[in-house]
Amino acid sequence: MDFDFSALRQQFPFFTAHPDWIYLDNAATLHKPQAVFDAMDQFYSHQNSNVHRSAHGLSQQATAAFEAARTTVAQFLNARFPHEIIWTSGTTAGFNQLVFGLMGPVLQSGDRVLISTMEHHANIVPWHIHALPFGVELDVVPLTAEYRFDLAAFAELLKRRPKVVSISHVSNALGHIQPIADIVRLAKAAGAIVILDGAQGIVWEKMDAQALDLDFYLFSGHKLYGPTGSGVLYGKTEYLELLRPLLGGGEMIKTVSFSGSSWNDLPYRLEAGTPNMAGAIGLAAAIVWLQQQDIAAMQQHKKALVQRFYQGCRQIQGLELLSGPTTNAGIVALNLKNEHPADLATLLDQQKIAVRAGTHCAMPLFQALNSKGSVRFSFACYNSFDEIDRTLTALATAVELLTE
Ligand SMILES: Cc1ncc(COP(=O)(O)O)c(C=O)c1O
């Protein structure tokens, strides 16, 4: 399959409506192809009714579409069973359910959990809320001098016998791809349960949960061309069975009396209340759409965008690049010496170039880097080389202005 850039870009209504914007904030959220809008519109216009509840035909149609969406995700991740896909509202919600659910059945006072310096707050704060107050202790894998995951230090920390290892596939702040195959292999050999935060990795490369022998994997629909408010917590059946539900209410129960309740089977046990039906259907449509594209060519294109941008940045005096150009999933973080990242981002915004400035929900990372934050340029398959060149010109002008 050839990579037809303009045919791809045309599928994103945002860019037809707003050709003047250069959108380089893709790590925050992606734009969506028309196919996702169509699937959600079809659901609301023709099938809208509540799932799993009513005997009428409409509800049955909605249930069929909703469960077909679950199967699409299960096949995409190569899960063994559709019930290993738990719908969430996103990675953050998934982590809160997961950490809460592990407490008691898996984690008790005195147990250790191992994360890394590069984690997003979604893989830090839920541990603070749900685990640390009950005596669980967190260990943190440091960075190498090149701001990469320190595999040797990781192997050393595994000697402390963490019960759980929870690591992001791709750093949302730096774009660095973690050595997940080694991480999973070493963690398993040390007897730990492995959680992979796929929020940034899911769009970078296809995940095979069985081949990688993942115990848990989380991602957000909106970072995979799908709608906001949709997401997935994947888990192996035997581990999902252990989780205590965080949310109680309709659908997640078998029986309820005033003295207690018994819980439903998977996946419903972990999906209390009316689910985000259109969101699940939209997310499945995004996956189907993605599978119709040349994913390898899209990845190549993204790599080329990073190289071009990185080389261009090297020509601009005063810029400090925090991200490396290789083993990078399409994110470049940089700073202008002695300037606040927000100033650079504001000047770019005035040129209609959307980037993000700050600590990117990774405050501990920037504490480790002894930095107040960065300007983050994050690329997607629908960005063009022309956009990179225009951004570099705008960046050079902004740097000139700020350093005058
Ligand atoms: C690595 C990583 N983990 C978790 C999250 C949280 O995702 P969400 O805000 O969609 O819940 C993000 C979002 O940026 C992320 O990049």
The ligand as an SDF file (V2000), in Angstrom:
LIG
                    3D

 16 16  0  0  0  0  0  0  0  0999 V2000
    1.4700    8.3830   29.0320 C   0  0  0  0  0  0  0  0  0  0  0  0
    0.1100    8.8710   29.4370 C   0  0  0  0  0  0  0  0  0  0  0  0
   -0.5710    8.2100   30.3850 N   0  0  0  0  0  0  0  0  0  0  0  0
   -1.7970    8.5820   30.7570 C   0  0  0  0  0  0  0  0  0  0  0  0
   -2.4270    9.6570   30.2000 C   0  0  0  0  0  0  0  0  0  0  0  0
   -3.8000   10.0310   30.6470 C   0  0  0  0  0  0  0  0  0  0  0  0
   -4.6980    9.9140   29.5920 O   0  0  0  0  0  0  0  0  0  0  0  0
   -6.1730   10.5290   29.7010 P   0  0  0  0  0  0  0  0  0  0  0  0
   -5.9900   11.9790   30.0600 O   0  0  0  0  0  0  0  0  0  0  0  0
   -6.7540   10.3330   28.3500 O   0  0  0  0  0  0  0  0  0  0  0  0
   -6.8790    9.7740   30.7650 O   0  0  0  0  0  0  0  0  0  0  0  0
   -1.7600   10.3920   29.2210 C   0  0  0  0  0  0  0  0  0  0  0  0
   -2.3730   11.5930   28.6290 C   0  0  0  0  0  0  0  0  0  0  0  0
   -1.7160   12.4530   28.1080 O   0  0  0  0  0  0  0  0  0  0  0  0
   -0.4710    9.9770   28.8170 C   0  0  0  0  0  0  0  0  0  0  0  0
    0.2000   10.6210   27.8740 O   0  0  0  0  0  0  0  0  0  0  0  0
  1  2  1  0
  2  3  1  0
  2 15  2  0
  3  4  2  0
  4  5  1  0
  5  6  1  0
  5 12  2  0
  6  7  1  0
  7  8  1  0
  8  9  2  0
  8 10  1  0
  8 11  1  0
 12 13  1  0
 12 15  1  0
 13 14  2  0
 15 16  1  0
M  END
$$$$
